[in-house]
Amino acid sequence: MDTQLETDRGIVRVPTGTWTVDASHSSVEFKVKHMMVSTVRGRFGEFEGTIAAAPDYKDSTVRGSIQAASIDTNEPRRDEHLRSADFFDVENNPTIEFASTRIEHAARGDYRVTGDLTMHGETHPVTFDVTVHGVTRDAQGQDRVGFEARGTLNRSDFGLRWQQALETGGVLVGDEVRISADMAAVCTERET
């Protein structure tokens, strides 16, 4: 395989084939406002994903799954609360799932990937801005692609409505959640 990004009329794309996320070289992170003045950052430690890159990028699909209990905000008591029924309710909703429904090209290696996100037992459409960074071959001879996805969602839309009012006005936890996934994926099946 040519390890350069495939281009078609200036469109930079993931080469045709099946690509599996390498979690050891990837991250899924989020940011949310705390007490309306600071930002809490967190991550999920267990996740997986695949890209089925079709000859026409519009026919490609992206799927991902996160183990909700793997949440880590660097504060164990807060993480336990986030795993509880007040938030993710991981006993009844162990995974967060994404399945793409539409891929649109923006410019060069930039795309808008829309899909159904299922979290806390509720499914809603979300759109991520995705940038394809590059393709290379590693020391083991595996072809790899790097990409980053960024998006924003309202946690209340997914039933994550726990809240606490502040004495000074405002609320303890913001509704807007900013998501960033920085991914490396390995080609597991190459179409010719």
ZIVEN-V348333 format. One record per residue. N is the residue number from 1. RES is the residue in one letter. PHI is phi in degrees with one decimal (NA if undefined). PSI is psi as a letter, one per 30 degrees, with the letter a starting at -180 (none if undefined). BURIAL is # if it has 24 or more other C-alpha atoms within 12 Angstrom, else .. Layout:
# ZIVEN-V348333
N&RES&PHI&PSI&BURIAL  N&RES&PHI&PSI&BURIAL
This chain:
# ZIVEN-V348333
1&M&NA&k&.  2&D&-69.1&k&.  3&T&-85.2&g&.  4&Q&-84.8&l&.  5&L&-64.1&k&#  6&E&-73.8&k&#  7&T&-129.5&k&.  8&D&-144.5&j&.  9&R&53.7&h&.  10&G&85.0&f&.  11&I&-89.2&j&.  12&V&-88.3&k&#  13&R&-142.6&l&#  14&V&-72.8&k&#  15&P&-58.4&k&#  16&T&-58.4&k&#  17&G&147.0&a&#  18&T&-105.8&k&#  19&W&-121.3&k&#  20&T&-113.5&k&#  21&V&-61.6&k&#  22&D&-95.2&j&#  23&A&-61.7&f&#  24&S&-71.4&f&.  25&H&-122.3&g&.  26&S&-138.2&l&#  27&S&-149.4&k&#  28&V&-126.4&j&#  29&E&-127.6&l&#  30&F&-145.8&l&#  31&K&-135.7&k&#  32&V&-147.2&k&#  33&K&-71.5&k&.  34&H&-119.1&k&.  35&M&57.8&g&.  36&M&69.3&g&.  37&V&-127.2&f&.  38&S&-117.1&l&.  39&T&-117.4&k&.  40&V&-94.5&k&#  41&R&-110.1&k&#  42&G&-146.0&l&#  43&R&-149.3&l&#  44&F&-112.6&k&#  45&G&-90.6&f&#  46&E&-124.9&j&#  47&F&-159.4&l&#  48&E&-150.1&l&#  49&G&-168.4&l&#  50&T&-140.2&k&#  51&I&-121.3&k&#  52&A&-103.3&j&#  53&A&-85.8&j&#  54&A&-87.8&l&#  55&P&-54.9&e&.  56&D&-100.1&j&.  57&Y&-51.9&f&#  58&K&-65.6&f&#  59&D&-92.3&g&.  60&S&-72.7&l&#  61&T&-133.3&l&#  62&V&-128.9&k&#  63&R&-133.2&k&#  64&G&-149.6&l&#  65&S&-142.7&k&#  66&I&-121.6&k&#  67&Q&-81.0&j&#  68&A&-59.2&e&#  69&A&-68.2&f&#  70&S&-83.9&g&#  71&I&-62.5&k&#  72&D&-145.2&j&#  73&T&-112.7&g&#  74&N&68.3&g&.  75&E&-146.3&j&.  76&P&-53.8&e&.  77&R&-66.8&e&.  78&R&-65.4&e&.  79&D&-61.6&e&#  80&E&-63.1&e&.  81&H&-64.3&e&.  82&L&-65.4&f&#  83&R&-78.6&f&#  84&S&-76.4&l&.  85&A&-63.4&f&.  86&D&-65.0&f&.  87&F&-125.0&c&#  88&F&-75.5&f&#  89&D&49.5&i&#  90&V&-64.9&f&#  91&E&-64.2&e&.  92&N&-97.0&f&.  93&N&-135.0&i&#  94&P&-70.2&f&#  95&T&-124.9&l&#  96&I&-112.6&k&#  97&E&-119.6&k&#  98&F&-131.4&k&#  99&A&-137.4&k&#  100&S&-67.9&k&#  101&T&-123.1&f&.  102&R&-157.9&k&.  103&I&-126.2&k&#  104&E&-120.6&k&#  105&H&-85.7&k&#  106&A&-102.7&d&.  107&A&-166.0&k&.  108&R&44.4&c&.  109&G&-99.1&g&#  110&D&-102.2&k&#  111&Y&-135.1&l&#  112&R&-117.3&j&#  113&V&-108.9&j&#  114&T&-104.1&k&#  115&G&-165.5&l&#  116&D&-93.5&k&#  117&L&-106.8&k&#  118&T&-112.7&k&#  119&M&-146.8&k&#  120&H&56.4&h&#  121&G&79.8&g&#  122&E&-120.6&k&.  123&T&-118.8&k&.  124&H&-143.9&l&#  125&P&-74.8&k&#  126&V&-137.1&l&#  127&T&-124.2&k&#  128&F&-113.9&k&#  129&D&-86.3&k&#  130&V&-121.2&k&#  131&T&-118.5&k&#  132&V&-85.3&k&#  133&H&-91.3&e&#  134&G&166.6&l&#  135&V&-129.9&k&#  136&T&-148.9&l&#  137&R&-115.9&k&.  138&D&-84.3&l&.  139&A&-64.7&f&.  140&Q&-88.7&g&.  141&G&84.2&g&.  142&Q&-88.4&k&.  143&D&-82.4&k&#  144&R&-128.9&k&#  145&V&-124.6&k&#  146&G&-116.6&k&#  147&F&-153.0&l&#  148&E&-129.4&k&#  149&A&-119.5&k&#  150&R&-132.9&k&#  151&G&-162.4&l&#  152&T&-133.5&k&#  153&L&-139.7&l&#  154&N&-101.7&j&#  155&R&-62.1&e&#  156&S&-63.3&e&.  157&D&-59.9&f&.  158&F&-104.3&g&#  159&G&81.5&g&.  160&L&-91.1&i&#  161&R&-106.5&g&.  162&W&-56.0&k&.  163&Q&-155.4&l&.  164&Q&-138.9&k&.  165&A&-75.1&k&.  166&L&-96.1&k&.  167&E&-60.1&e&.  168&T&-86.5&g&.  169&G&97.8&l&.  170&G&87.5&a&.  171&V&-133.1&l&.  172&L&-72.8&e&.  173&V&-120.4&k&#  174&G&-67.8&l&#  175&D&-84.0&e&#  176&E&-79.3&k&#  177&V&-119.1&k&#  178&R&-97.1&k&#  179&I&-115.5&k&#  180&S&-138.6&k&#  181&A&-121.6&k&#  182&D&-109.4&j&#  183&M&-122.0&k&#  184&A&-119.8&k&#  185&A&-131.4&k&#  186&V&-104.8&k&#  187&C&-73.8&j&#  188&T&-104.5&f&.  189&E&-155.0&j&.  190&R&-104.1&k&.  191&E&-85.0&k&.  192&T&-104.9&none&.
